[in-house]
């Protein structure tokens, strides 16, 4: 996916440079672009990192993300544990106002507000221990590990430490105990937020590119899958849904990879044709650049190197 992004940005910036525009820097794109979230909510997630499988596309449609934190949560929630536990349905219901957003203690609102009162991330478990029971972050990480391993003797020790720390913050022992039980329950489903956020950023960047530079993005995606015929078929169908023109392969216009022409059309890459490798394509492109477009088949055969554009490659091109 990072390669796809790199190819797309290189294509975009080559055109911007030629037009005298400022190069695109993906690090500076806004993370609250309304058009990008509109694309995600429509369910047209083909080629969008982490969000293109049928299952997660259904989840995207149900959640209707409208902020970056929602994408982070999507990546964390789309796992067997959260899906089977019912917490995903609760998360969606809370987001859309069908269920009340509540917090086990007022001090936890800043920690749980981004996830509508649901404990989704391992970091939230650590923050709760820090805020309610005075844990250091190192101690909170030990608690997180203990909860993940589910060792009864370790959990009994941590429960006493947690209740004692909560008492020091004048928190009712019954409330503290209930919160500890809640943490223990959700710790089994908790996902590492920093990992989820990193994936969500790449998801958002691919969605943003698909929305704002569709031809360059889809050309890069097609290039990355050019040796997988089944995937190419799916991606070409997506181009049709996007009303993105696709130019058929042509020895006078095509490169090895899929490219974008001056009219904003995706030009089919010769490398996606079975029987043609990168060597023959490089040879014919060099001949084309040296002496202009090929006039006919005889001109093509005369000007290309038969050691590189051999009989097999020629038959595939014809």
N, C-alpha and C positions, 0 to 999 in steps of 0.2 A: 504493500500500500504506500509506503514511503517513496518507493521508486515511481509509482504511478503519479503521486503528488509532484515529485521532482520533474518528471517528464512534462506534466501539464503546465507547471509554472514556467519551465524553460520555454515552452511553445508560446505561452502568453507573453512572457517578457521579451521574446525575440520580436514579436509584433509591436509591443509597446515601445521598445527601443527604436524600431524603424519609424514609428509615428512621433517620436520625441516625447513620449509619456514617461512618467515615473514608474520604475519597475514595481511589480506586485510583491509585497512582503507578507506572507501568510501569518507571520507573527503579529501583524498589526491589524488584521481584520477584526471587525466588531464581533463579539460573541453573543450579541442580541439581535442579529439580523432577522427581521420579520419574514422576509421572503424565504430564507433558509428553513425556518421553523414551519412555514406554510408547506414547503415541499415535504418535510418529514411527516407532518400531520396527514398529508394526502396518502401516505403509504407507498409512495414511489421511491422505495429505498434500494432498488437494484444498484449495485456497485458502490453503495455507501458502507464504509468500513464498520463491521460489527452489527450492522442493522439490516442486513439484506436477506437473512434467512426468513422462511415463511413464519416461523414461530415468533421471532422478535418483531417482525413487521406487524403481526396481529397485535402484539403488545404495544407497539408504537401508536397504532390506531386507537387503542383503548385509552392509553395514557394521554395522548394529544400533547406532546411536549411543547412548552412555550418559553423555556429558559434553559440555560446551559446545565444547571443543576439537575434538571429532569433527564438529560442525556446521561449524565454521570450515574444517576440512579438506575436508569434502564440497563446499563452495562452490568451493574452490580446485582440487579434483581433477576435477570434472565438466567437463572440457574435452577437445577431441580429442587434444591431445598426450599428457597423462597417461593417458587411456583406451587409446590405441593403443600406448603404450610398454610397458604391462604393470605400470607402477608402482602403479596403482590396485589391481590384484589382489594385488600384494606387500604393499601397505599393509593391506588387509583381512586377508590371511593372518597378518600379524604381530600385528594387533590381537587376533585370535581364537586366537593361540597355535599356528597351523598352520605358522608359519615363525619362525625365531629372530630376536629383536630384537637387532641388533648395531650397534656404533658403530665407525667407521673409526679413532677414537682416543679414549681415555678422557676427554680434555678436551671432547669434543663431546657427551657424554651429556646435560648440562643443556640444550643447544641442540636436540638431536634427539629427546629423550625424548617430548615431546608428540605427535610424529608417528612414533613407533615406529621411530626410526632412519632414516627416509626423509626426504630433503631435498625439502620441498614448497614452501617459501616463499622469495622473494627475500631477505627479511630474514635467513633462516638462512644463506644464502650469505655475506652481509655479516658476520654474527656469527662464522662460521667463520674468515674472513679476519682478523677482529679478534683473535680468541682465539689462533689458531695462528700467525699470521704478523705480529702486531703492527700491522696496518693501523689507521689512524684510521677513524672511520665515514665521513668524506668520501672517503677513499681506497677504502674498501670499496664505496662506492656507484659509484665510477668502475669498479671491477672488475666489479660487477654489470652495469653498462651495457655494458662491453666484451664480457662473456660473452653478453649478449643480442644484440649486433650480430654476434658470431662473426667478427671481423676477425682473421686469423692474426697479422699483425704486432703488433697491440695485445695479443693473448693471449700471444705469446712474451715481450713485455716484462713483463707481469703475472706470468707463470710464474716468471721470474727473481726478481722482487720478492718473490713469495710464498715461494719456496724459500729465499731469503736470510733472510726474516723468520722462517721456521720453524726454520732453522739456529740463529738467535739464541735460540730457545726449546728448543734441544737436541732437536729432532724429527728423526728419521732422514729423510734426503733422499728415499729411496725411498717411505716412507710419505707424506711431504708431497706428492710428485709424484702418487701414487695418489689422494690426497684432492683435489688440484687437478683432476685428470681427472674425478673424481666430481662435483665442484662444477660443472665446465664442462658435463658431461652433463645434470645436473639443472637448470642455470640456464636451459636452453631451455624447460623445462616450469614453472619457478618462477612462482608467482603472488604478487602483493602481499598480504601477510598483513593489513595494516591495512584494506585494501579488503574482503578476505574476512571479516574479523571484524565489520566494520560491517554487511555483508549478513547474516551469521550471526545477529547480534543481532536484526535485524528478523525473520528467519526464526523465531527462538526466541520472540519476543514474539507473533507471529501464532499459533504452535503453542500457546503458553501460553493465549492468549485463547480459542482454539478448544476447548481442553480444559476450562478453568474457567468460561468465560462463552460457551458455544456459541451460544445464541440471539442475544445481542447481536453477537457476531462474525459469524455467518452473515447476520444482517440487514444489517450494514454491507457485507459482501462482495456480497450480492445487489443492494444499492442501487448499488454501484459498477459493476455489470454489467447494470443493468436494461434498457439499450437493446440488449443483445446476447442475442437470444432463445436462441440455441444454448447460450450460457454459462449463462443462467438455468436452462435445462433440466438441465444437468449439476449445478448447485448445488442445485437442488430435490431431485435424486436423492441428493445427498450428505446433505441434511437428513433424508431418509428413512432412510439408512444410520445416521445419528446418532440416529434415533428422536426427531427434533425436530419437534413439531407445527407445521404451516403452515396459517394461517387464510386462506381464500380472500378475494379483494378484495371490499370492502364499503364503500359510500359513508358508512356510519355509523361505521366503525371504522378504515378505512385512511387513511394519510397519502400524500404523494407518494412518499416513500422507504419501503422495508421497515422495519417497526418491531417492537418487542416489547411484548406486552400484559402485564397484571398476572399472568397465569397462566404466563408464561414461554414463550409461543408466538410464533412469527414471523408477523407480519401482512403479507400481500402488499401491496406498494406499488402505488398506482394509476398511478404513472409508468411502470411496466413494461407497461402495457396500450397496445398500438399505437393511435395516434390521439389520445392524451391528453397534453397538455403540462403544464408546471408551473403556468401561469396558471389554467386551469380548476380544477385541484385546489386551489390556494390559495383560489379563490373559494368552492368548495363546503365546504372545511374552515372557512372564516370564517363561512359561513352556519350550519354545524352547531354551531360553538362559540357563536354568538350566540343561537340559538333551540332548540338541542337536536337530537336525531336526526331524520332525515326519516321521516315516517310512511308515505309512499307516493310513487309516481312524480309524481303531481300536486303534492304538497307540495314535492317536490324541484324541479320546474320553476318553481313559484311563488316559491320562496325563493332560487334561484340567479340570477346575472346572465346573461341570454342572450347578452350581448356577449362574455362570457368562456367560459361553458359553452355553446358553440354546438352546432349540429345534429351536427357531426362528433363532438365530444366526447361528446354525449349518446348517440349511436348506439354509440360504443365502450363506454361504461359499461353500456348496456343489454345 
